[in-house]
Amino acid sequence: MDKLVVDSCVVLKWISPEKEKNVSKAVKIYRGLLKGELELHAPFFLLVEVANILFWKKRFECQDIRAFIERLTSLGINFSGDPVEFSVTKVIDLMCQYKITSYDAQFLYLAQQLDCRLVSEDRELVKIKNWVVDLGQLD
């Protein structure tokens, strides 16, 4: 079973695909999770970030946001959420090394800890070729 860390842009395509590119590739990851072909991981922060985007950018109603977040937590994604699990200094190091946000550095840090690739469309993250794969480049 392949193991991946997914970031928020991938997960958001599962619920809000309009005007988005690479939706079919994100859905392929979703289906792989459901079929047990993929082991997906994300920092707990993904849930907070997705809720924030759905509320502020996508203008979803609160009950719809709650329903989606509840669905996400029941899919079998492995969420690493205990702040003790994350080394803040390592996240800061990654942020400074790659000139990425601390939010994005959390996803990268988790991928490094799990020794797997991070799937993203974030233009800064996809520059980190040894750890990050562009969703658009997936088969």
Secondary structure by P-SEA (a helix, b strand, c coil): cbbbbbcaaaaaaacccccccaaaaaaaaaaaaaacccbbbbccaaaaaaaaaacccccccaaaaaaaaaaaaacccccccccccccaaaaaaaaaaccccaaaaaaaaaaaaaccccccccccccccccccccccccc
